[in-house]
Amino acid sequence: MLFNRATHVLLRRALASAAIKRNATASLSTLTSNINSGSTTSRTNLRHTSRQHLLNKSSPAFSSVYRRWASSFLASYDEHVAERATMAAGHGIAPKPLDAAQVSTLIEEIKAASGDDAENARFVELLSERVPPGVDEAAYVKASYLSALALGEETPTLISREKAVELLGTMQGGYNVATLVTLLSDSDSNIASLAADQLKSTLLVFDAFHDVVELHNGGNTVATSVLESWADAEWYLNKPAVPDKMTVTVFKVSGETNTDDLSPAQDAWSRPDIPLHAVAMLKNARDGIEPVQDGEIGPISQIAELQAKGYPLAYVGDVVGTGSSRKSATNSVLWFMGDDIPYVPNIKGGGVCIGGKIAPIFFNTMEDSGALPLEMDVSGMNTGDVIDIYPKLGKVCVTGTDEVVSEFELKTPVILDEVRAGGRIPLIIGRGITTKARVALGRDSDISDIFKLPEGPGAKPEGYTLAQKMVGKACGLEGVVPGQYCEPMMTSVGSQDTTGPMTRDELRSLACLGFSADLVMQSFCHTAAYPKPVDVVTHHTLPDFIRTRGGISLRPGDGIIHSWLNRMLLPDTVGTGGDSHTRFPIGISFPAGSGLVAFAAATGIMPLDMPESVLVRFSGTMQPGITLRDLVQAIPYTAIQMGLLTTAKQNKKNIFSGRVLEIEGLPDLKCEQAFELSDASAERSAAGCTIKLNKEPIIEYMNSNVVMLKWMISEGYGDARTLERRIARMEEWLANPQLMEPDAKAEYAATIDINLDELKEPVLALPNDPDASATLSEVQNTKIDEVFIGSCMTNIGHFRAAGKLLKGASTPIPTRLWVSPPTKMDESQLIDEGYYSIFGTAGARTEMPGCSLCMGNQARVAPGCTVVSTSTRNFPNRLGQGSNVYLASAELAAIAAIEGRLPTVEEYQKYMAEVDATASDTYRYLNFDELPEFVESADTVEISSEMKEAAQRLGAS
């Protein structure tokens, strides 16, 4: 069931091969046993000695049997296929794509091919079908061999020159393009024409486009035919159009499906292996979902039964895709409900996803994958229903009837073009190719004759919000309006380690060999503390991949992505990141799945339909004992009271979903504090967040960050040129600090006013839903088993406050306390100040700086326990199986750890009086320009004139 058609063929051949081995003679079986045991000597002897001996001395029938399986490569590969067939409780998993070493061995087998037609056919099929395209290392080996064949530099055996050209055309772009362009001038007109045919459907040509234009200008008619094909958008028109009616079987997941359900954190290590990772989708039993093994293997049998009806499945849910920005969640859904992509192993596209509400990042990731995401009322749909979807009419009917089940509107008229093109990213790249080709041919550049183009902005508004101005600036405009399609420049892009391997694979598929975004940073915060073997490989290989493309790589143990990336930001700029909490405290970020993050890093832009904004306006004065975390939770708490947000999943109302959360009224927050507010916009399912700050805290932050980045260069972090360029841009801003302001007449979808004078007690998130909120008095005296103080929602001030509270506590405390600072610099400072001694005396478990418990993929709390956590989310089973997690401030968490329960308001205020008495000492932040060891290192670094000039050019653009 987990196999696609090609995989079934591979499995049948592997099993057939195994059967032949069992029936062979004893001497041959002995050799087989040695091969299967991995004996290098036996493999070598078989290949170079025994093979010819046996073929010469055996009967013709025996020789035929032998040739069917004798290839050491095929024997090893068949073992792998058979092994994967036993996984997932016997349901089987598709074999992995071939890696570079396997492709190299395969090519040697092809070069030395025997006369066995079946074996030879398998060699060619594996090279054709099981190698990832783009600039994967295996693709490089494949393209090198095929290029040598196509250029006549290699003697053909199993693959003719013509076939080599055709196979180069299936590799999408990257290493294959230069050869195909060269062949446009080949003396053999058939080869030149064949190369042209391949380029006509290739979009990832990048600068090679200009080489084709140059050949055209020089009179090469074959090159002209390529340009004409691109100009006519044959790459698009040759694909099937979206049908007027799509018949699907409903697979419904009631309630809320978050990305933890679709791509569990505990299984994050397997995300790059899509078929294996998909096994964990919906592995925890819930209403209507029947896992094969509860907590281990998802509802594979249930899905197979629905597929037996003969129609594709559509994923349907009340609320779909909330939580983390995991492309892996989309990959898992599409593995069961999408379509095979020719010549691309183990990835699927297409498919249909229907939700009452679909989280914006998940919606966009579905778009990028070529799926059709639709928002509509799903109350009339149930698992097993067969429905007809009419994409152009906006209705869903019971199959074969006119009975309307639900109606909908497409989010954008462009979405059907995206589906036909195979995704939003191929459509963007392809439209660009078509436009450029028309210009090169002297034709009108307008492409509206073929494509449904995004609608332009209407009348200029009376005013722009802060977000609309920031995005406008990144597009070279005064501002953008809600609904306007734009492609803002990406100034800063972040990637972390559980999504980084997928981003790497997406970059390879985009044929990216260098970043166009000004700054790309990779962290290792989610896996460093408890790495699995696959994580260790990532720690060793991903840094070079990032640095060789001009990016910055952190190191395992450095700490959380956001705590570092925030210190590399430029005010009023736009960025993105492969983590849903990439929410800049200065500027604005639109987090995304791995595919879109890769696109942003590779091209330096990101497609965006500008969202509406919701204004949250604070007034009054913070009351004693109230923390910023209470302000964070006061936002959903107030929205619920206003009727703008509901916690019920069916027909859920969420004013923040897909909109920008714009916060005003707290202008003097330090940037570290501001991030606590912007970070939590992820839990509101907001598209992004801005915070209106005064210049002074930003200037303080930037001065500190310049020193930190220079220290990074002195410590050998790379890419040094990227760090230098960013330092130069920071210094340029500091020389003339200017900040954007929202216009007084800017329009918002809603305005939420929060009077701080009325907020007199802490506000917590209730278990299993970060939106569900209650005041402390409503939940006081709840018994607490474990407490976690850590995650990107914390800074050094929180740990000082917790330490001061714990210092006066009796020991041992009655709870299990976890402590994990966000960065190694915080950890070092806290050790120097004696706080780690306090944590140790209290019996706390101090973790490596990083994400720790927050994501749930490393250490976990005890099953079924009750927890107070400072982490970002409290979805079911996230921190621990069956755990009940309250989200609260570090201060309240520390008090709960001491008391073993949630305190009363009076008890809480008594504790907080001690903290407030030393607030100026407690809530100090890491200003690196005031720390001697950082200043001394920074003084050894000089910024090159080249990078200063580059910074000036970027600042002027």
SVG drawing of the C-alpha trace seen along z (x, -y; Angstrom):
<svg xmlns="http://www.w3.org/2000/svg" viewBox="-29 -59 72 87">
<polyline fill="none" stroke="black" stroke-width="0.4" points="0.0,0.0 2.9,-2.3 4.4,-1.4 3.8,-3.2 3.7,-1.4 7.4,-1.6 8.1,-0.3 5.9,2.7 7.9,3.6 11.2,3.3 9.8,5.5 8.6,8.1 12.0,8.3 13.7,8.4 11.6,11.3 11.9,13.1 15.7,12.7 15.6,14.2 13.6,17.1 16.1,17.8 18.9,17.8 17.1,20.4 16.8,22.7 20.3,22.4 23.1,25.0 24.9,25.3 28.1,23.6 26.2,20.7 24.1,20.5 27.4,20.3 28.5,17.4 25.1,15.8 25.3,16.2 28.7,14.5 27.4,11.7 24.4,11.2 26.6,11.2 28.5,8.2 31.8,10.0 33.9,7.7 36.2,10.5 33.4,12.6 31.9,9.8 35.2,9.1 35.9,12.7 32.4,13.2 32.7,10.2 36.3,10.7 36.9,14.4 34.0,16.7 31.6,15.1 33.4,16.0 34.4,19.4 30.8,20.3 29.5,19.0 32.1,21.0 31.6,24.3 27.9,24.2 25.0,25.3 23.3,22.6 20.3,22.8 22.5,22.3 24.3,19.4 21.0,17.7 19.9,18.1 23.2,16.8 23.1,13.7 19.7,12.8 21.1,12.2 24.9,12.2 25.4,8.4 26.7,7.6 25.0,4.2 21.6,5.8 22.0,8.3 22.7,5.6 19.9,3.4 17.4,6.3 18.3,6.9 17.4,3.3 14.1,3.5 13.2,6.7 14.1,5.3 12.0,2.2 9.1,4.5 9.0,5.9 8.8,2.5 5.6,0.8 4.3,4.0 4.6,5.7 2.9,3.1 6.2,2.2 8.0,-1.0 9.4,-2.2 13.2,-1.8 15.4,-4.8 16.6,-6.7 20.1,-5.8 23.0,-7.7 26.1,-8.9 28.1,-5.8 25.4,-3.5 25.0,-5.5 28.7,-5.2 28.6,-1.4 25.5,-1.2 27.3,-3.0 30.2,-0.6 27.7,2.2 26.2,0.6 29.7,0.1 30.5,3.8 27.1,5.1 26.6,8.8 24.2,10.0 21.4,10.6 18.5,8.5 16.5,8.5 19.5,7.5 20.5,4.8 16.9,3.4 17.0,3.1 20.3,1.2 18.8,-1.3 15.5,-1.6 17.3,-2.2 19.5,-4.9 16.4,-6.5 13.9,-6.3 15.7,-6.1 18.1,-9.0 17.0,-12.4 17.1,-15.2 18.6,-18.7 22.0,-19.1 22.0,-16.1 25.4,-14.4 23.9,-11.3 22.5,-13.6 26.0,-14.8 27.3,-11.3 24.4,-10.5 24.6,-13.7 28.4,-13.3 28.0,-9.9 25.0,-10.8 26.8,-14.0 29.8,-12.0 27.6,-9.7 25.6,-12.5 28.8,-14.4 30.4,-11.3 33.1,-11.1 32.0,-7.7 31.4,-4.5 27.7,-3.5 26.8,-0.1 23.2,0.1 22.4,-3.6 22.6,-5.1 23.6,-8.6 20.0,-9.5 18.7,-7.9 21.4,-9.7 20.0,-13.0 16.5,-12.1 17.5,-11.0 19.3,-14.3 16.0,-16.0 14.4,-14.3 16.7,-15.8 14.8,-19.1 17.9,-21.4 21.3,-21.9 24.1,-19.6 22.3,-18.6 21.7,-22.0 25.2,-23.0 25.4,-19.7 21.9,-20.2 22.8,-23.8 26.1,-22.6 24.2,-20.0 22.0,-22.6 25.1,-23.2 25.8,-19.5 26.7,-18.6 24.1,-15.8 20.8,-17.6 18.9,-14.8 20.9,-15.2 20.5,-19.0 16.8,-18.7 16.5,-16.1 18.4,-18.3 16.1,-21.2 13.1,-19.0 14.5,-18.4 15.3,-22.1 11.8,-23.1 10.4,-21.4 13.3,-22.4 12.7,-25.4 15.7,-25.5 18.2,-26.9 19.1,-30.1 22.0,-31.8 22.0,-29.2 19.0,-31.1 21.3,-33.8 23.5,-31.1 20.4,-30.0 19.6,-33.6 23.2,-34.1 22.9,-31.0 19.6,-32.3 21.2,-35.7 24.0,-33.9 21.5,-32.3 21.1,-28.9 17.6,-27.9 17.5,-25.0 18.1,-27.5 15.4,-29.7 13.0,-26.8 13.7,-26.5 13.1,-30.2 9.8,-30.0 8.7,-27.0 9.4,-28.8 7.7,-31.9 4.6,-29.9 4.7,-28.2 4.7,-24.7 6.3,-23.6 2.9,-24.5 0.4,-23.8 1.7,-20.3 0.6,-19.4 -3.0,-18.3 -5.4,-21.0 -7.2,-20.8 -10.4,-18.8 -13.8,-20.4 -14.7,-17.6 -12.5,-15.7 -13.9,-12.6 -12.3,-11.7 -12.9,-9.6 -13.0,-11.5 -10.5,-10.7 -11.8,-12.9 -9.9,-13.7 -12.4,-15.5 -11.3,-18.3 -7.9,-19.9 -5.0,-18.3 -1.8,-20.0 1.6,-19.3 2.6,-17.2 -0.2,-14.8 1.0,-14.6 4.7,-14.7 5.4,-13.8 8.4,-15.4 9.6,-12.1 10.0,-10.9 11.7,-14.1 14.9,-12.1 13.1,-10.3 11.7,-13.3 14.0,-13.3 13.0,-9.7 9.4,-10.5 7.9,-7.0 9.4,-6.0 8.3,-9.2 4.8,-8.9 4.2,-5.7 4.0,-7.9 1.3,-10.2 -1.7,-10.1 -0.1,-7.3 -2.0,-8.2 -5.6,-6.9 -8.3,-9.5 -11.9,-9.7 -12.3,-8.0 -8.6,-7.1 -7.4,-3.5 -3.6,-3.2 -2.0,0.1 0.0,-0.2 -1.2,-3.0 1.7,-5.4 3.9,-3.8 2.3,-3.2 -0.6,-5.3 -3.8,-4.2 -2.2,-2.5 -4.8,0.3 -7.7,-2.2 -6.2,-4.3 -5.7,-1.2 -9.4,-0.2 -10.5,-3.7 -8.1,-3.6 -9.7,-0.3 -12.8,-2.3 -10.8,-3.3 -10.6,-7.1 -7.8,-9.3 -8.2,-10.3 -8.8,-13.9 -7.6,-14.9 -10.5,-16.6 -10.6,-18.2 -12.2,-20.8 -8.9,-22.6 -5.9,-21.4 -2.2,-22.1 -1.8,-24.3 1.5,-24.4 5.0,-24.0 6.0,-24.9 6.8,-21.3 7.0,-20.5 7.2,-16.9 3.5,-17.2 2.5,-17.9 4.9,-15.2 3.2,-12.6 -0.3,-13.6 0.7,-13.5 2.6,-10.2 -0.8,-8.6 -3.0,-11.0 -0.9,-12.6 0.4,-11.6 3.8,-10.1 6.2,-12.5 7.9,-11.0 11.7,-10.4 11.5,-11.8 11.8,-9.0 9.9,-9.0 8.2,-12.4 4.6,-13.0 2.7,-16.1 -0.9,-17.0 -3.7,-15.8 -6.6,-17.6 -6.8,-19.0 -10.1,-20.4 -10.5,-22.2 -12.9,-24.3 -9.8,-26.3 -6.3,-25.5 -3.4,-27.1 -1.6,-29.6 1.8,-28.0 0.3,-24.6 -1.9,-26.0 1.1,-27.6 3.1,-24.4 0.3,-22.5 0.3,-25.1 4.0,-24.7 3.6,-21.0 1.0,-21.2 -1.9,-20.2 -5.3,-21.9 -6.1,-23.2 -9.7,-24.3 -11.4,-26.0 -15.1,-25.2 -17.7,-23.9 -16.8,-20.2 -19.6,-19.3 -21.4,-17.3 -18.4,-15.2 -17.5,-11.9 -14.8,-9.3 -15.6,-7.0 -17.9,-9.5 -17.2,-9.7 -17.6,-13.3 -17.3,-15.3 -15.3,-18.5 -16.0,-21.2 -13.0,-23.5 -14.2,-26.1 -17.8,-26.2 -16.9,-26.2 -19.1,-23.4 -18.8,-19.8 -21.6,-17.3 -22.3,-13.7 -20.7,-11.8 -22.9,-11.3 -25.6,-13.7 -26.4,-17.3 -26.8,-17.2 -24.5,-20.0 -22.5,-19.0 -20.5,-22.3 -19.5,-25.4 -16.2,-27.3 -14.2,-30.1 -10.7,-29.6 -8.2,-31.5 -6.7,-33.0 -7.7,-32.5 -4.1,-31.6 -4.3,-28.4 -5.6,-26.3 -2.6,-27.4 -0.4,-26.3 -1.9,-22.9 -1.4,-22.4 2.2,-23.6 3.0,-21.2 3.2,-23.8 3.4,-27.5 7.2,-27.6 7.4,-25.9 4.7,-28.3 6.6,-31.4 9.8,-30.2 8.0,-29.1 6.1,-32.4 9.5,-34.2 11.0,-32.0 8.1,-32.6 8.2,-36.4 12.0,-36.6 11.7,-34.4 9.1,-36.7 11.3,-39.7 14.3,-38.0 12.3,-37.2 11.1,-40.8 7.5,-39.9 5.1,-41.5 6.0,-40.4 2.4,-40.1 1.6,-36.5 -2.0,-37.0 -3.0,-35.2 -2.0,-31.9 -1.8,-32.5 -4.3,-33.8 -2.2,-36.5 -2.5,-37.9 -4.8,-40.8 -3.1,-44.2 -3.9,-46.5 -7.0,-48.6 -7.2,-52.2 -4.4,-53.4 -5.5,-53.3 -5.6,-56.3 -2.8,-54.7 -0.6,-51.7 0.1,-49.5 3.6,-49.0 3.7,-45.5 2.4,-46.8 5.1,-49.4 7.9,-46.9 6.7,-44.5 6.3,-47.5 9.9,-48.6 11.1,-45.0 9.3,-45.3 10.5,-48.8 7.0,-50.2 5.6,-52.7 3.4,-49.9 1.2,-46.9 -2.4,-46.3 -4.2,-43.2 -4.7,-40.6 -2.0,-42.1 0.4,-39.6 4.1,-40.5 7.5,-39.1 9.4,-40.8 13.2,-40.6 14.3,-38.2 17.0,-39.9 17.3,-37.1 16.4,-33.4 16.7,-30.9 16.8,-27.1 16.9,-24.6 18.0,-21.0 14.8,-19.1 13.7,-20.9 17.2,-21.7 17.7,-18.3 14.5,-18.8 15.4,-22.4 18.8,-21.0 16.9,-18.5 14.6,-21.2 17.7,-23.4 19.2,-20.5 16.0,-20.1 16.1,-23.8 19.6,-23.3 20.9,-25.9 24.6,-26.2 24.7,-29.6 22.3,-31.7 20.8,-34.9 19.2,-35.9 21.6,-38.3 21.8,-36.1 20.9,-32.5 21.6,-30.9 21.4,-27.2 21.1,-26.1 21.3,-22.7 19.1,-23.4 16.5,-20.7 18.8,-17.6 22.1,-18.5 21.3,-17.4 20.2,-13.8 21.4,-13.2 20.4,-10.0 22.9,-8.5 21.2,-10.3 21.4,-13.6 25.1,-13.1 25.5,-12.7 23.5,-15.9 25.7,-17.8 28.7,-16.8 27.4,-17.4 24.9,-20.2 27.3,-22.9 29.4,-22.6 26.4,-22.5 25.2,-25.8 28.6,-27.5 29.6,-26.5 26.5,-28.4 27.4,-31.5 25.3,-30.8 26.2,-30.9 26.2,-27.6 26.0,-27.5 27.3,-24.5 25.6,-21.9 25.3,-23.2 25.2,-26.9 21.5,-27.2 18.2,-28.1 17.8,-29.4 15.8,-32.4 18.0,-33.7 20.8,-33.8 19.0,-34.8 17.3,-37.7 20.8,-39.1 21.5,-39.2 18.4,-41.1 18.1,-44.5 15.2,-46.9 12.2,-47.2 13.3,-44.3 11.5,-41.1 12.6,-37.5 11.4,-33.9 12.5,-30.7 11.8,-27.0 10.5,-27.1 7.0,-28.6 8.5,-30.7 10.7,-32.6 8.9,-35.8 11.3,-38.8 11.1,-41.3 12.4,-44.0 11.2,-43.8 8.8,-41.1 9.0,-37.4 6.7,-35.1 7.6,-31.6 7.2,-28.8 7.7,-25.2 11.1,-23.9 10.2,-24.2 9.4,-27.9 12.3,-28.6 14.7,-26.9 13.1,-29.1 13.6,-32.2 17.2,-31.3 18.0,-30.4 16.3,-33.3 16.3,-36.0 12.5,-36.6 9.4,-34.9 5.9,-34.9 3.3,-36.5 -0.3,-37.4 -0.3,-40.2 -2.5,-39.3 -4.8,-41.6 -3.7,-42.9 -5.1,-42.7 -4.0,-45.5 -3.4,-44.7 -3.1,-47.9 -1.8,-47.9 -2.5,-50.8 -2.1,-51.5 0.7,-50.3 1.9,-46.8 0.7,-45.8 2.8,-44.2 3.6,-40.6 2.5,-40.7 5.0,-39.5 5.3,-39.7 4.2,-36.1 0.9,-37.2 0.6,-39.8 1.2,-37.1 -1.7,-35.0 -3.9,-38.1 -4.1,-38.4 -6.1,-35.2 -7.9,-35.6 -9.2,-39.0 -10.0,-37.8 -12.2,-35.0 -14.0,-37.5 -14.6,-39.7 -16.0,-36.7 -13.1,-36.9 -11.6,-33.6 -13.1,-30.2 -11.5,-27.1 -14.1,-24.7 -12.6,-23.1 -15.8,-22.7 -16.6,-25.9 -13.7,-27.5 -13.4,-31.2 -9.9,-32.8 -9.4,-36.4 -5.7,-36.0 -5.5,-33.1 -3.6,-34.0 -3.4,-37.7 -0.5,-39.8 -0.6,-40.5 0.6,-44.2 1.4,-45.2 1.5,-48.7 1.6,-50.4 4.9,-48.8 7.5,-51.0 10.2,-50.7 10.5,-47.0 14.0,-45.6 14.2,-43.6 14.6,-40.3 11.3,-41.1 9.6,-42.1 10.4,-38.7 8.4,-37.0 5.3,-38.7 6.2,-38.2 7.2,-34.6 3.8,-33.7 2.0,-35.0 2.8,-31.5 0.3,-30.0 -2.4,-32.4 -1.8,-30.9 -0.9,-34.5 1.0,-34.9 3.5,-37.3 3.9,-39.9 5.3,-43.4 6.0,-45.3 6.2,-49.1 9.4,-50.0 11.2,-53.2 14.7,-53.7 16.5,-53.4 16.1,-49.7 16.9,-48.8 20.0,-50.9 21.1,-49.2 20.4,-45.8 22.2,-46.5 25.4,-47.8 25.4,-44.6 24.9,-42.5 27.7,-44.1 30.1,-42.9 28.6,-39.4 28.9,-39.0 32.5,-40.1 33.1,-37.7 31.6,-34.9 34.1,-35.7 37.0,-35.6 35.7,-32.2 35.8,-30.8 32.1,-30.8 31.4,-31.0 30.6,-32.2 32.7,-35.1 31.9,-37.2 28.2,-37.0 28.8,-38.0 31.0,-40.9 28.4,-42.1 25.7,-42.0 27.9,-43.8 28.5,-46.5 24.7,-46.9 24.1,-47.1 26.7,-49.8 25.3,-51.6 21.8,-51.7 23.4,-52.8 25.0,-55.7 21.5,-57.0 18.9,-55.1 15.4,-55.5 12.3,-53.4 9.0,-53.1 5.8,-54.1 2.2,-53.0 0.0,-55.6 -2.8,-57.0 -5.4,-56.0 -4.2,-52.5 -7.0,-49.9 -7.2,-46.7 -9.4,-43.6 -10.0,-44.1 -8.6,-46.0 -8.1,-44.5 -7.5,-46.8 -5.9,-45.5 -5.7,-47.8 -2.8,-46.7 -4.4,-48.5 -7.0,-45.8 -4.6,-42.8 -3.9,-42.0 -3.1,-38.3 -1.3,-35.9 -3.0,-34.3 -2.1,-30.7 -2.8,-28.6 -4.8,-25.6 -3.7,-22.0 -3.8,-20.9 -4.6,-24.2 -2.4,-27.4 -5.5,-29.5 -7.5,-28.2 -6.8,-30.7 -7.6,-31.1 -6.5,-33.4 -4.4,-31.9 -7.3,-32.1 -9.3,-29.8 -6.7,-27.0 -4.9,-27.6 -3.9,-24.7 -3.7,-22.3 -1.1,-19.7 2.1,-20.0 4.4,-17.1 7.1,-18.6 8.2,-22.1 10.1,-23.2 11.9,-26.5 13.4,-27.0 12.6,-27.4 12.8,-30.4 10.2,-32.1 12.8,-32.7 15.8,-34.9 18.5,-35.3 16.3,-37.5 13.8,-34.6 16.6,-32.3 17.8,-34.9 14.2,-35.3 13.8,-31.6 17.1,-31.3 16.3,-33.9 13.0,-32.3 14.6,-28.8 17.4,-30.1 15.0,-30.6 13.2,-27.3 13.5,-24.2 15.3,-21.3 14.6,-19.1 11.7,-20.7 8.7,-18.4 8.7,-18.6 11.0,-17.5 12.5,-20.7 14.0,-21.1 16.2,-24.1 17.5,-24.9 18.8,-28.4 18.4,-29.5 22.1,-29.9 25.5,-28.9 26.3,-32.6 23.3,-32.7 24.5,-29.4 28.0,-30.8 26.8,-34.0 24.4,-32.2 27.2,-29.9 29.5,-32.9 26.8,-34.6 26.2,-31.4 22.8,-30.5 23.7,-27.0 24.8,-26.3 21.3,-27.3 19.7,-25.1 21.8,-22.2 21.1,-22.6 17.3,-22.7 17.7,-19.4 17.0,-20.8 18.0,-18.9 20.0,-21.4 19.9,-20.7 22.2,-21.7 21.2,-25.1 18.6,-24.5 15.0,-23.5 15.1,-20.7 11.6,-19.6 9.8,-22.2 9.4,-20.2 9.2,-16.8 11.7,-15.1 14.4,-14.8 13.9,-14.3 10.2,-14.1 8.2,-14.4 6.6,-11.4 3.5,-10.0 0.3,-11.4 1.9,-14.0 0.8,-17.6 3.3,-20.2 3.9,-24.0 6.0,-25.0 7.5,-28.2 7.6,-26.5 5.7,-27.6 3.0,-25.0 1.1,-22.5 -0.6,-20.3 -1.7,-16.8 1.3,-14.5 3.9,-17.1 5.9,-17.3 5.0,-13.8 2.5,-11.1 -0.9,-12.0 0.7,-14.9 -1.4,-18.0 0.7,-21.1 0.0,-24.6 1.9,-27.4 3.0,-30.2 5.8,-32.6 9.2,-31.5 8.4,-33.2 5.1,-31.3 6.8,-28.1 9.5,-28.4 6.9,-29.0 4.9,-26.0 8.2,-24.0 8.7,-25.1 5.1,-24.5 4.3,-21.4 1.1,-23.0 -0.2,-26.2 -0.1,-28.8 -3.0,-31.1 -2.8,-34.6 -1.9,-35.8 1.0,-33.3 2.2,-34.2 2.2,-37.9 4.2,-37.3 6.9,-35.5 6.9,-38.1 7.5,-40.9 10.9,-39.4 11.6,-39.4 10.3,-42.9 12.5,-44.2 15.6,-43.4 14.1,-43.7 16.8,-46.0 19.4,-43.3 17.3,-40.4 16.1,-41.6 19.4,-42.5 20.1,-41.3 23.2,-40.1 24.8,-43.3 27.9,-41.9 29.4,-45.4 29.7,-45.5 31.3,-42.0 35.1,-42.3 35.9,-38.9 33.5,-39.6 34.8,-43.2 38.4,-42.0 37.6,-39.4 35.6,-41.9 38.4,-44.4 40.5,-41.9 38.1,-41.9 38.1,-44.4 35.3,-44.6 36.7,-44.5 36.0,-47.5 34.4,-45.0 31.8,-44.0 31.2,-47.6 30.5,-48.4 28.2,-45.4 26.3,-46.6 25.9,-50.0 24.6,-48.6 22.1,-46.4 21.0,-49.3 20.3,-51.4 18.4,-48.7"/>
</svg>
